[in-house]
Amino acid sequence: MTPRRVMVTGGAGFIGSHISERLLQHGHEVLVVDNFYSSTRRNLTHLLDHPNIEVMRHDVTFPLYVEVDEIYHLACPASPIFYQRDPVQTTKTSVHGSINMLGLAKRTKAKILLSSTSEVYGDPQVHPQTEDYWGNVNPIGIRSCYDEGKRCAETLFFDYRRQHDLAIKVARIFNTYGPRMQPDDGRVVSNFIVQALAGEPITIYGDGSQTRSFCYVDDMVDGLMGLMATDHEVTGPINIGNPVEFTMLELAELVLELTGSSSRIEHRPLPQDDPTRRRPDITRATQTLGWQPQAQLRDGLERTIAYFSELTGR
């Protein structure tokens, strides 16, 4: 494999740091670009002595002039707590950030991958979700800054493809978990684990019957890098996620079992526009990339719990 210079925007984030690490392992030069709004340098500490990594504090809503061969464009707060804290900036990151990164890719003739999201499907009326489903999204709700921002980013990627024949890849990421998640990101896996380790009540929104499909981060990285390695004619969008569906109650009970916690379960009202069911159809990923997730939820949770236990000292 020829070593390449690869930029990872949002490279200090949860998934971004794992991609950066894997790229270094494969012998590539890695430029991590991050403004550290919803990420942490801690995710990169073990990589900073590597001779092939460079870390740049930069906000992608401003242009960037560097020389790269590939771009993994992951920059954007991805959890409701972070993206709702400054919703205008969230939309700017998806839209202006994508315009800037696409412009850079056009100038350098770099291949560019967008980390889009299952949120483009909104609260889906089709189950499981296939890539040709257009979604059911509230354009003016509290989650719209993220949902519609990513939908617009996809539009920009495909317009750059049609207009400039740019080498684009669009991945629709479904719920992902694993070490280096932020303990305060408000996502269900990190929430449940942190609450269980602290002996606090595990908060379930609604009756706990709503479902998610959880993909371990190593599997996600395999899928994203597999998509990046495809030929020019493969653009996506491609769903990358684990099609095994769990209710929130099932997840909570498994976390309680694995942590040995005595936390009780506490029900709270369901947030606005929170999808009730979420599960990817990964036929396209399996056929095009030869990819499917390997990690079982129990195994992935054990590794994630070990990470949070060390992080919190509990």
N, C-alpha and C positions, 0 to 999 in steps of 0.2 A: 504494500500500500504506500503510495507517495505521500509524504508528510504535507499537510496543508496548513495554512494560516486561517484559523476559524474564530469568528467572533460569536460570543454568546451574550446577547442582551438579557438583562435579568439573571446574569450568570452567578450571582451570589444568593439567588433565591433557592427554594427547596429543590425543584426539578433542575434548574439551571446549574446548580453546583454539582449535581450528579452527572449531568452531561459534560461539564467542564472536566471533571475527574476522569470520565471514561475517554474523552478525547485525548487527554494527556497520556493515558495508559496506551493509547493506540499510536503515540508518537507524533501527534500534531502540535503545532503552536496554538495557544489559546489566548485570545484577548477577551477578558471578562469586562463587560460594561454594565454598570449598575449605579443607581443613585441612592441605594440603600434605604429607600422609603419603606418597603415592606420586607426587606431581607436583612441579613446580618453578615459581617465579616467572619463571624465564627464558623460559618459554613465552608469557608475557604482556608481556614488557618492551616490545615494539614497539607495544603497544596502550595502555599506561598513560597516555599523554598525550591520548588520545582523550576528548573532553568527555562522551561517553555511556557510559563504563564506570565501574563501581564494583566494587572487589574487597573481599570480606569473608572473613576467616579464621574459619571456623566448622565444627564437626563436626556433620553432619546427624543423628547419633544423639541430638542435643538439639534441642528445638523451635526454630523460627525464626519470628519475627513480622515480616513485610514485606508490601508490597503489590505484586503482580505480575499480569500477564495470562497468561503462559505459563511453564511450567517444563520445562526439559530436565533430567531426573534421571539424571545420569551418575556420581554419587559412589559409588565403590567401587574398591578396588584390583583391577586386572583381569589382572595377570600372576601366575603361580604363585609367583614369588619374593616378591612383596609380599603376596599374599593368604594365603600359608602362614606368613608371619612372625608374624602375630597372628590365627589363624583365628577365635577367638571374636569379636574386633572386626570381622572381615570379615563374619561372619553378622549381627552387630548393625547394621552399616552397611546391609546389604541389607534387613533386616527392620525395625528401629527407624527407620532412615533413610527407608524408604518410607512407613511409618506417619506420620512427621512431615511429609513432603512432601505426602502425600495429604491430610492434615488441613489443611495450608496451602492446597492447591488447592481443597478443599471450601469453606473460609472465604472465599477471594478469588474463587471461581468461575473459577479459572484452568484452562486446558487443560494437561495434564501428560503428558509422554512418558517412558517407562522405557527406559533402555538395558539390555535383557536380553542374553542371550548364547547362542551356539550350544552352550555347555556344558550348557544345559538338556537337550540330547539325549544327554549322556554319551558313552559309546563306542557309537555308533549301530549298530543291527542293520538299519536301513533306509537305503538309499543311492540317490540323494541324500536329504537330510533335508527333509521337508515339514512345514509348521506343525501338521498334525494328528497328527504322530508324538509319542507321549508320552515317549519317551526310554528310555535304559538307563543309569541313574545309580547309582553306589555311594553309599548314604546315610551311610556311616561311614568313607569313605576320606579321604586327605589333601587331596583336591580338593573334598570335599563342602561345606566352609564357603562356597565360592564357588558351586558348582553348585546346591546345595540352597537357598542364600541367595537366588539369583536366581529359582529356581522358586517360592519362597515370596513373593518380591516380586511376581511375576506374579499369584499367587493374590490377594494384597492388592489389586492394581490392579483385577482383574476383580470382586472382591467390593465394592469401592467403587463400581464402575460399576453393579452390580446393586442395591446398597443405596441409593446416593445419585444415580444417573444422572450420575456424574462424567464429564467429557470426558477419557478416557484414550486413550493410544496406546502400544502395546508393540512395540518393535523388537528382534528377535533378531540381534545383531551377530555376524558371522563375522570371522575373522582380518583385521585391518586393519593397514596399515603406512604409513609416510611420515615426513616431517620432524616433529620434536618427540617422537618416541619416546624413552624413557629409555634410555641406553646400558647400564644395569645391570638392565633389567627382566626379563631371562632369556627374552624372546620370540625366536622362531627368526630372524626377519629382522634384528633389532637385534644379536643374538648373532653371526650369521654375518658381518655387515658390520663390526662392531667387531673381531672376531677377524681378518678378512681384512686390514683396514687396519693392524692391529698386527703382521701377519705371524705370528700365533699359529695353532696348529692349529684347524681348524673342527670343532667337536664335533657329531657326529650321534648321536642316541640311537637304538639299534636298528640295523637294517641299512639304514635310509634309504628304505625302500619305503613308509613311512607317508605319507599325503597331507594337504595343507591347501589351502585356496582363499584367495588373498590379494587383498583389496580395498584399493585406494589410498584414502587418507584423504579426498581431495576428492570422490570418488564416494560415500563413506560419508556425508559431510555432506549432499550432494545428496539422498540417500535419506532420512536422518533428518528433514531440513527439509521434504521432500515429504510424509512421513507426518504431521508436525505440522500441515501445511496442509490435511489432508483434513477432510471433513465429520464431524459428531458421530457418525454411525453407524459410521464406520470406526474400529475399535479395534485391529486386529491380533489376535494376534501376526503380524508380518510379518518374514520373513527378509530381512536386508540384507547382502549379501556378493557376492563374485565367484564364479560357478559353474565357473570354469576351474580344474582340479585339477592340482597339481604334487606330485611326491614331494620329500622332504627332500633327496635326492641331487641332483635337478634344480635345486632352489633353490641349494644350495651351489655347484654348478658354474657357475651363472649369476652368482652373487656373485663368485666367483673370476675369471671372465672380465671382468666390468665393473670390478673394482677393480685388475685386473692383478696380483693378489697371488700370491705363491709359497707361501702357506699350504698345508699338507697336510690331508687329511680324516682325522679320528680318530673311531672308533666307540666309543660308551659304552652301558651297559645302559639299556633303556627304562624311564622312570619309571613308578611305580604309577598305574594308571587312565588312562594317556595314550591318547587315542583314536587308533585306527589309520587311520581315514578320516574326512574332514570335507569336506563339499561341500553348499552350500545349493541347494535348489530355489527359484528366485526367481520362479516363475510368478505368485504373488500380488502381489509387488512390481511386476512388469512390468504386470500387468493393472490393479491398483488405483492405482498411483502413476505409471504410465508411465515407470518408472525401470529403467535397467540400467547397469552400470558401463561406463565408457569407457576408462579407462587400462589399457594393456598392462603386464604385470609388468616387462618390461625398462625401459620408460620410467619407471615409478614407482620402480623400484630405483635408476635413475640419479639421480633427484632426492633420494632418501633417502640414498644414498651421499655425494652432495655435501654434504648437511646434516651427516652424521656426520664427514666429512672436515674440515669447518670447525670443528665442535665439538671434535674431538680433536686438531686440528692435524696430522693425518696425511694 
